[in-house]
Amino acid sequence: TLGGPAYPQTILDAEDAVLDLLDSKGYPFAKVVKRDVVADKKAKHVNVTLSVYSGPRAYFGDTIVKGLKRVRESFVRRKIRWQEGEPYDPKALQ
């Protein structure tokens, strides 16, 4: 939170939030590649700069269903919440 305390866990939580946001936008391989934290004790101010590599945007490919014994493939396919070619969305996998 801007203007709030800059505890180490707060900074790490912010990193996770950035990565979660990118994940939800179709970038599941995003990672923080650099973190710069500069503290000015006199001004009681901390500046945090994150360099993030988004990685390539991911899309759902063809879905293959294997190993069914007692359930029809059509039943399983009705439960799938994505279509081939759509951007990756972690919510669709839940």
Backbone as CSV, one residue per row, in Angstrom:
resi,resn,N_x,N_y,N_z,CA_x,CA_y,CA_z,C_x,C_y,C_z
1,THR,0.839,-1.175,0.000,0.000,0.000,0.000,0.883,1.236,0.000
2,LEU,0.629,2.133,-0.930,1.399,3.366,-0.963,1.186,4.141,0.323
3,GLY,2.280,4.611,0.894,2.213,5.376,2.128,2.183,4.519,3.376
4,GLY,2.088,3.216,3.215,2.042,2.315,4.361,3.427,1.838,4.744
5,PRO,3.517,1.043,5.787,4.810,0.507,6.220,5.419,-0.393,5.142
6,ALA,6.731,-0.361,5.056,7.442,-1.144,4.036,8.173,-2.311,4.690
7,TYR,7.426,-3.159,5.355,8.029,-4.342,5.947,8.464,-5.291,4.827
8,PRO,9.482,-6.097,5.070,9.919,-7.029,4.022,8.778,-7.911,3.493
9,GLN,7.942,-8.418,4.386,6.844,-9.274,3.927,5.855,-8.495,3.065
10,THR,5.664,-7.220,3.362,4.770,-6.379,2.564,5.302,-6.258,1.143
11,ILE,6.604,-6.084,1.006,7.224,-5.975,-0.315,7.086,-7.301,-1.067
12,LEU,7.335,-8.417,-0.386,7.193,-9.726,-1.027,5.748,-10.006,-1.420
13,ASP,4.810,-9.586,-0.590,3.390,-9.757,-0.916,3.016,-8.940,-2.153
14,ALA,3.595,-7.746,-2.275,3.338,-6.908,-3.450,3.887,-7.574,-4.713
15,GLU,5.050,-8.194,-4.593,5.608,-8.930,-5.726,4.652,-10.044,-6.146
16,ASP,4.154,-10.792,-5.171,3.211,-11.874,-5.468,1.960,-11.336,-6.153
17,ALA,1.492,-10.175,-5.713,0.294,-9.581,-6.308,0.539,-9.215,-7.773
18,VAL,1.717,-8.687,-8.068,2.060,-8.341,-9.453,2.097,-9.605,-10.311
19,LEU,2.733,-10.657,-9.794,2.824,-11.905,-10.546,1.450,-12.553,-10.723
20,ASP,0.604,-12.476,-9.706,-0.759,-13.005,-9.817,-1.556,-12.243,-10.882
21,LEU,-1.372,-10.931,-10.936,-2.071,-10.120,-11.932,-1.634,-10.521,-13.343
22,LEU,-0.330,-10.659,-13.539,0.159,-11.078,-14.849,-0.339,-12.476,-15.207
23,ASP,-0.362,-13.364,-14.227,-0.871,-14.718,-14.437,-2.317,-14.673,-14.929
24,SER,-3.126,-13.828,-14.314,-4.537,-13.731,-14.681,-4.736,-13.101,-16.058
25,LYS,-3.702,-12.439,-16.579,-3.767,-11.810,-17.901,-3.133,-12.677,-18.983
26,GLY,-2.777,-13.924,-18.624,-2.260,-14.843,-19.627,-0.753,-14.985,-19.657
27,TYR,-0.083,-14.555,-18.590,1.378,-14.659,-18.514,1.774,-15.526,-17.313
28,PRO,1.643,-16.853,-17.438,1.863,-17.732,-16.293,3.330,-17.912,-15.891
29,PHE,4.253,-17.464,-16.726,5.672,-17.666,-16.426,6.377,-16.378,-16.020
30,ALA,5.622,-15.361,-15.649,6.212,-14.089,-15.227,7.064,-14.287,-13.983
31,LYS,8.111,-13.490,-13.882,8.961,-13.567,-12.694,9.605,-12.216,-12.426
32,VAL,9.885,-11.983,-11.157,10.614,-10.780,-10.758,12.091,-11.061,-11.015
33,VAL,12.713,-10.218,-11.838,14.115,-10.443,-12.171,15.053,-9.522,-11.381
34,LYS,14.499,-8.454,-10.830,15.330,-7.540,-10.040,14.440,-6.757,-9.083
35,ARG,14.956,-6.559,-7.886,14.256,-5.780,-6.868,15.249,-4.773,-6.304
36,ASP,14.912,-3.507,-6.383,15.731,-2.455,-5.774,14.936,-1.813,-4.652
37,VAL,15.511,-1.825,-3.460,14.861,-1.210,-2.307,15.830,-0.166,-1.755
38,VAL,15.385,1.080,-1.756,16.212,2.175,-1.247,15.459,2.842,-0.106
39,ALA,16.101,2.852,1.057,15.466,3.456,2.237,16.160,4.769,2.572
40,ASP,15.366,5.787,2.804,15.856,7.080,3.249,15.373,7.244,4.693
41,LYS,16.261,6.936,5.641,15.871,6.982,7.059,15.462,8.381,7.495
42,LYS,16.179,9.366,6.993,15.882,10.739,7.396,14.463,11.143,6.992
43,ALA,14.076,10.821,5.772,12.747,11.180,5.281,11.695,10.125,5.635
44,LYS,12.157,9.014,6.237,11.260,7.897,6.554,10.483,7.463,5.308
45,HIS,11.273,7.197,4.273,10.697,6.874,2.977,11.442,5.672,2.387
46,VAL,10.700,4.754,1.812,11.289,3.596,1.131,10.758,3.563,-0.292
47,ASN,11.673,3.432,-1.239,11.306,3.326,-2.645,11.634,1.910,-3.116
48,VAL,10.634,1.218,-3.642,10.820,-0.142,-4.133,10.560,-0.141,-5.633
49,THR,11.527,-0.652,-6.381,11.392,-0.777,-7.832,11.538,-2.244,-8.202
50,LEU,10.552,-2.761,-8.904,10.582,-4.156,-9.350,10.769,-4.192,-10.859
51,SER,11.665,-5.035,-11.307,11.799,-5.317,-12.733,11.208,-6.703,-12.939
52,VAL,10.211,-6.775,-13.798,9.472,-8.012,-13.989,9.567,-8.442,-15.450
53,TYR,9.866,-9.717,-15.657,9.839,-10.307,-16.992,8.517,-11.054,-17.114
54,SER,7.704,-10.643,-18.054,6.381,-11.259,-18.184,6.442,-12.640,-18.822
55,GLY,7.442,-12.890,-19.611,7.473,-14.141,-20.364,6.471,-14.064,-21.498
56,PRO,6.383,-15.120,-22.287,5.438,-15.105,-23.405,4.000,-15.259,-22.930
57,ARG,3.089,-14.691,-23.683,1.676,-14.879,-23.378,1.310,-16.309,-23.752
58,ALA,0.538,-16.955,-22.913,0.179,-18.354,-23.128,-1.278,-18.471,-23.556
59,TYR,-1.529,-19.472,-24.386,-2.873,-19.747,-24.882,-3.181,-21.219,-24.644
60,PHE,-4.452,-21.520,-24.468,-4.856,-22.905,-24.319,-4.713,-23.611,-25.666
61,GLY,-4.147,-24.793,-25.616,-4.016,-25.620,-26.810,-5.120,-26.657,-26.848
62,ASP,-4.918,-27.648,-27.684,-5.878,-28.731,-27.822,-5.953,-29.512,-26.509
63,THR,-7.142,-29.857,-26.090,-7.334,-30.631,-24.863,-7.510,-32.099,-25.231
64,ILE,-6.658,-32.927,-24.645,-6.708,-34.361,-24.899,-7.192,-35.066,-23.635
65,VAL,-8.179,-35.913,-23.780,-8.740,-36.662,-22.650,-8.342,-38.124,-22.838
66,LYS,-7.661,-38.687,-21.841,-7.194,-40.075,-21.926,-7.544,-40.839,-20.654
67,GLY,-7.605,-42.147,-20.784,-7.707,-43.020,-19.624,-9.085,-43.167,-19.014
68,LEU,-10.105,-42.733,-19.705,-11.459,-42.851,-19.145,-11.914,-44.304,-19.186
69,LYS,-12.507,-44.748,-18.094,-13.017,-46.122,-18.019,-14.536,-46.128,-17.790
70,ARG,-15.000,-45.255,-16.883,-16.414,-45.290,-16.497,-17.135,-43.973,-16.758
71,VAL,-16.449,-43.016,-17.328,-17.059,-41.711,-17.601,-16.909,-41.430,-19.095
72,ARG,-17.941,-40.916,-19.688,-17.890,-40.591,-21.118,-17.066,-39.322,-21.351
73,GLU,-16.357,-39.324,-22.454,-15.551,-38.143,-22.802,-16.421,-36.903,-22.969
74,SER,-17.616,-37.060,-23.496,-18.507,-35.905,-23.690,-18.838,-35.242,-22.352
75,PHE,-18.969,-36.038,-21.296,-19.228,-35.482,-19.961,-18.039,-34.633,-19.502
76,VAL,-16.852,-35.170,-19.671,-15.642,-34.440,-19.271,-15.516,-33.156,-20.082
77,ARG,-15.727,-33.229,-21.373,-15.580,-32.044,-22.235,-16.582,-30.949,-21.881
78,ARG,-17.763,-31.308,-21.408,-18.736,-30.280,-20.983,-18.250,-29.518,-19.754
79,LYS,-17.369,-30.112,-18.977,-16.841,-29.482,-17.766,-15.667,-28.540,-18.050
80,ILE,-15.095,-28.624,-19.222,-13.934,-27.794,-19.565,-14.400,-26.363,-19.781
81,ARG,-13.729,-25.429,-19.124,-14.168,-24.027,-19.137,-13.349,-23.154,-20.086
82,TRP,-12.583,-23.745,-20.972,-11.784,-22.969,-21.917,-11.903,-23.599,-23.296
83,GLN,-11.490,-22.830,-24.291,-11.465,-23.334,-25.654,-10.076,-23.126,-26.234
84,GLU,-9.727,-23.986,-27.151,-8.434,-23.879,-27.798,-8.267,-22.482,-28.403
85,GLY,-7.099,-21.904,-28.173,-6.792,-20.582,-28.716,-7.086,-19.424,-27.782
86,GLU,-7.854,-19.666,-26.718,-8.126,-18.597,-25.742,-6.881,-18.332,-24.913
87,PRO,-6.695,-17.078,-24.459,-5.562,-16.791,-23.572,-5.659,-17.620,-22.286
88,TYR,-4.519,-18.039,-21.791,-4.455,-18.791,-20.536,-5.135,-18.003,-19.434
89,ASP,-5.951,-18.691,-18.644,-6.637,-18.078,-17.512,-6.651,-19.097,-16.366
90,PRO,-5.936,-18.828,-15.276,-5.883,-19.800,-14.188,-7.255,-20.080,-13.571
91,LYS,-8.170,-19.139,-13.645,-9.500,-19.356,-13.091,-10.237,-20.446,-13.867
92,ALA,-9.967,-20.554,-15.152,-10.621,-21.578,-15.958,-10.162,-22.977,-15.532
93,LEU,-8.974,-23.083,-15.005,-8.456,-24.382,-14.574,-9.038,-24.813,-13.239
94,GLN,-9.511,-23.887,-12.448,-10.086,-24.231,-11.155,-11.376,-24.944,-11.379
